[in-house]
Amino acid sequence: MIIFWILAIVVLAFGWVVFRGAPYVPSQNRYIKRALTQLYPLGSKDVLVDVGSGDGVVLRRAAQLGAQTIGYELNPILVLISRFLSRTYNSVSVVLADFWTTSLPDETTVVYAFLVTRDVKKMIAKMQSEATRLNRPLYFISYGNVLPGMTPKKTLDAYGLYRFYPLH
Ligand SMILES: C[S@@+](CC[C@H](N)C(=O)[O-])C[C@H]1O[C@@H](n2cnc3c(N)ncnc32)[C@H](O)[C@@H]1O
């Protein structure tokens, strides 16, 4: 009986997020490394936010390159797993939160997103409003999705690098 309840909780935790964003599919390590070195050369001046941080693999790769990193994750099981896997990284923090209702930290320089296509336009609007609120440009790394109506600064593998400017 206890197994049933554990399974039910796991299925629920992983299942219901699809109503709020992409299901859990991790980015691949070697592509993350290329993206954070060749597409957007990440460094110690950067604060990277992963919107939907999964098991935290992107956060850890970014931390290895010297950046501060924050992940927002809706699935509490993945929050626990990513905090455990990232426990030796001081510059990684994972917050249990819905990124649609959370403002980016003021220090954010770059946002990483592995979205479902359905959410791309909503994310464009969110990034535009955050760049305007912070009154400075923000970089955006999109994995697997082209942003309609926008020209990427650069592309590499399945990634596109975009820049959002404040609207006045
Ligand atoms: C495709 S996975 C990407 C994981 C990680 N960014 C990576 O690239 O390895 C998307 C993640 O976003 C989380 N997620 C979906 N909707 C969310 C929301 N509204 N707020 C926070 N996390 C969300 C899912 O639970 C899942 O772990």
Ligand as a Chemical Component Dictionary entry (heavy atoms), coordinates in Angstrom:
data_LIG
# 
_chem_comp.id                   LIG 
_chem_comp.type                 NON-POLYMER 
_chem_comp.pdbx_formal_charge   0 
_chem_comp.three_letter_code    LIG 
# 
loop_
_chem_comp_atom.comp_id 
_chem_comp_atom.atom_id 
_chem_comp_atom.alt_atom_id 
_chem_comp_atom.type_symbol 
_chem_comp_atom.charge 
_chem_comp_atom.model_Cartn_x 
_chem_comp_atom.model_Cartn_y 
_chem_comp_atom.model_Cartn_z 
_chem_comp_atom.pdbx_ordinal 
LIG C1  C1  C 0  12.546 20.175 -20.200 1  
LIG S1  S1  S 1  12.911 20.163 -18.453 2  
LIG C2  C2  C 0  14.441 21.080 -18.450 3  
LIG C3  C3  C 0  15.273 20.866 -17.205 4  
LIG C4  C4  C 0  16.574 21.652 -17.183 5  
LIG N1  N1  N 0  16.365 23.048 -17.473 6  
LIG C5  C5  C 0  17.515 21.097 -18.215 7  
LIG O1  O1  O 0  17.649 21.732 -19.265 8  
LIG O2  O2  O -1 18.097 20.036 -17.954 9  
LIG C6  C6  C 0  11.721 21.365 -17.849 10 
LIG C7  C7  C 0  11.656 21.481 -16.336 11 
LIG O3  O3  O 0  10.834 22.589 -16.010 12 
LIG C8  C8  C 0  10.025 22.266 -14.892 13 
LIG N2  N2  N 0  8.854  23.142 -14.977 14 
LIG C9  C9  C 0  7.830  23.080 -15.860 15 
LIG N3  N3  N 0  6.991  24.106 -15.680 16 
LIG C10 C10 C 0  7.498  24.856 -14.669 17 
LIG C11 C11 C 0  7.075  26.062 -14.039 18 
LIG N4  N4  N 0  5.959  26.701 -14.427 19 
LIG N5  N5  N 0  7.851  26.555 -13.046 20 
LIG C12 C12 C 0  8.986  25.916 -12.653 21 
LIG N6  N6  N 0  9.429  24.768 -13.220 22 
LIG C13 C13 C 0  8.687  24.243 -14.216 23 
LIG C14 C14 C 0  9.733  20.780 -15.073 24 
LIG O4  O4  O 0  9.383  20.165 -13.839 25 
LIG C15 C15 C 0  11.060 20.279 -15.641 26 
LIG O5  O5  O 0  11.931 19.849 -14.637 27 
# 
loop_
_chem_comp_bond.comp_id 
_chem_comp_bond.atom_id_1 
_chem_comp_bond.atom_id_2 
_chem_comp_bond.value_order 
_chem_comp_bond.pdbx_ordinal 
LIG C1  S1  SING 1  
LIG S1  C2  SING 2  
LIG S1  C6  SING 3  
LIG C2  C3  SING 4  
LIG C3  C4  SING 5  
LIG C4  N1  SING 6  
LIG C4  C5  SING 7  
LIG C5  O1  DOUB 8  
LIG C5  O2  SING 9  
LIG C6  C7  SING 10 
LIG C7  O3  SING 11 
LIG C7  C15 SING 12 
LIG O3  C8  SING 13 
LIG C8  N2  SING 14 
LIG C8  C14 SING 15 
LIG N2  C9  SING 16 
LIG N2  C13 SING 17 
LIG C9  N3  DOUB 18 
LIG N3  C10 SING 19 
LIG C10 C11 SING 20 
LIG C10 C13 DOUB 21 
LIG C11 N4  SING 22 
LIG C11 N5  DOUB 23 
LIG N5  C12 SING 24 
LIG C12 N6  DOUB 25 
LIG N6  C13 SING 26 
LIG C14 O4  SING 27 
LIG C14 C15 SING 28 
LIG C15 O5  SING 29 
# 
